[in-house]
Amino acid sequence: MFNRDPKQARIDTLIGKASRVHGDLEFAGGLHLDGSIAGNVRADPSEGSSLSISETGSIEGNVEVVNVMLNGTVRGDILARERVVLGATARVQGNVYYGVIEMTLGAQIMGKLTRVLDKAEPAPEGATGST
């Protein structure tokens, strides 16, 4: 029996392997990328958006999506307030800002890794209570 992960996001938009997008892209829901995007990719954070990039997918620009699953290439910064999953073939040339990060052996990042604090968490300077 096939058991699907309940956190697995649905895919609303698919950009195929032979497709190339030039310019910024804004979306809602789930986006799966097999092609390439030359521009920034952004999703509304209140929508619980997700972006999955296959081994053949690439983005030349910044990414601002709640959840990112990367197996391809991003040349730019990634801001994923909830989760970033980097597969073995993931390549990032830029900084990664994340809530939670998961990396498979072989993933490469040429930049900084920075944890983004959740809105519910106090800032480190003003933290007086327990977290």
N, C-alpha and C positions, 0 to 999 in steps of 0.2 A: 504494500500500500504506500502511495506517495504522500508524504507528510510535508506540507509547505510551511515554512517559517512564518508565523503570524506577523512578524515585523517586516517581512518582505514587502516592499512597496510595489504597487501596480505601475505598469508602464502606460502612460497616456499618449506619449509622443515618441516616434522612432525616426532617427535620422540614419538612413542606410549607408552602407560602405562606400557607394559611388557618389554620395552627396557631399557637397561643399557649401558651407554657409559663410558668407562674408558680411560681417556686421554683428552688432550685439544681439543676443537672444534672451528674451524673458519668457518664462513658462510657469505653469502651475501643474501640480501633481508630479508624475514621474516622467523622466526623459531618459531614453536609452540612445547612446551615440556609438555608431559604427563608423561614421564618416569623419569629417573634419569641420571645425569652426574656427574662423579667424575673427575673433571678437570676444567680448566679455559675455559670460553666461550667468544669468541671475534668476532666482525664483523667489516668490513671496514667502518669507519665513513662516507666516501664520498658516500656510497651507500644508505644512509637513512635507515639503517637497523632497524629491530624491533624484539623483543623477547617477546613471551607471555608464561607464565608458569602457568599451571592449578593447581588446588588444589592438584592433585596427583604428580605434578612435583617437582623435587628438583635438586639443583646444590650444589656441595661441591667444591667450587673454586671461583675465581673472575670472575665478569661479566663486559665486556666492550662493550656495545651496545648503539646506539644512543637513542632508545626508548625501555623502558622495562615496561611490564604489568605483575605484579606478583600477583598470588593468592596462590602460593605454598611456598617453602622454599629455601632460599639461605644462605649457610654458607660460607661467603666470602664478599669482598667488591663489590659494584655495582657502575659503572661509566656510567651514561646515560646523555650525554651532552644536549639532548633536553628534554625528558620527562620520568618521572617514575610515574606509577600508581600502588598503593598498594591496593589490595582488602581486604575485611574483614578477609580472611584466610591467608594473607601474613605474612611470618615470615622471618626476616633478622637477621642473626648473623654476623654483620660486618658493616662497614661504607657505607653510601649512598651518592654519589656525583651526583648532578642533576642540570639540567637547570630549570625545572619546576617540582614540585612534587604534586601529588594528593593522599590523603590517606583516606580510608574508616574506619569508627569506627570499631575497632577490630584488625587492622593491628598492628604488633609488630616489633620494631626495637631495637636490642641490639647493639648499636654503635652510631656513630655521623652522623648527617645530615649536609652536606656542599653543598652550592650552587656553581656551576661552572659558572664562567663568560663566556659569549659568546665571541668569538674572536673579534667581532665588538665593544664590550664594553671596555672602558679603565680600566686598573688596578686601584684599589682604591688608591694606593699611588700616582700615577701620574695623577689622574683625575683632569683636570682643566676646561673642558667644561661640558655642560649639557648632561645627558643621556636620 
